[in-house]
Amino acid sequence: MEKPYVTTLRRAFGLFCLIFSCFLQGAESITILTTTTDLADITRQITGELAEVSSLCDGREDPHALTVRPSYIVKARTAQVWIRIGMELELGWEPPILRDCRNRRIQVGMPAHIDVSEAILPLDVPQGKVTRDQGDIHAFGNPHYWLDPLNGRLAARYIAARLGKLYPEHDAVFKTNLTSFLNALDVRMFGEPLVNCVGGAKLWQWQLAGTLDNELGKLPGEVKLGGWYGTLRPYAGVPVATYHRSWIYLLQRFQLSLAGELEPKPGIPPSPKHLHQLSESFKVKGVRVILQEPFYSPKAAELLASRLDNLKVLVCANSTGGGAGAGSYLEMLDHVISALAEALKE
Ligand SMILES: [Zn+2]
């Protein structure tokens, strides 16, 4: 028969092992791989310390044309969750990574494959058949949707809901973090006094219904519109040109008008004939700004600016980590919106 102190020691050791394994399970963070830096930043805001989040794009490259590296496949092999923009943005590079990583868990259609485009309000959804001579048109609509802060909001809600289903034990934390992120976004969008007085959800409802200005008129005088919306409000209707058709969500949300793109068709570089036509139409419309990403050549924009008076070229990162002032998703929008307002000043 076993001596009593041996039994006690055996039990104590068993208990220690149980506690230790629970501790290890609890401490093990979720490995999340996103396709872009904006998705990574939004996801980090939701998971906090509970996940190790990394992005395949670093924010400085053209997200349509990422070159697949072996290290991406290694990362994808151990990822527990995959989050993508969707709408064919990653069409050129996601399929080989998913195929070669042989990670069944993150394949398209699996619960751990999160396509954020399922939750957003799309623009440019083509009517009828898409053909090659239309250029690099995306069959499901324009994939640059993260530049509308409302889509950033919808993306965050969707990511939190999907992660909550995958990890119900952390759902409460995801929800709390989501609330803080949405509040931070709403405050940047409309200004703190207005969000404190009315609430972010209501303000978005008014904005979507087109009744925001009218409703604001009914509020006490000291509660003024601020934030990004307040910053760009004086420029509603002002025409802005862009290099690629990647800023339409931002322009539409802030009611700026799109004067045209330097690319004659998406993905096709500017031709002399197209630039000539643009310089004529920009003159008529009084276009003051060409907005473009740092990874496109600025030559065509600079050529137009040299031909037309008062036309500025504004090079701005439109992804987190894509350049100065774009350290996070909200900072990136801050930077773009304040730079745009500055450039549009007479
Ligand atoms: Zn594009």
Boltz pocket constraint, residues with backbone or C-beta under 6 A from the ligand:
constraints:
  - pocket:
      binder: B
      contacts: [[A, 64], [A, 136], [A, 143], [A, 144], [A, 244], [A, 245], [A, 246], [A, 266]]
      max_distance: 6.0
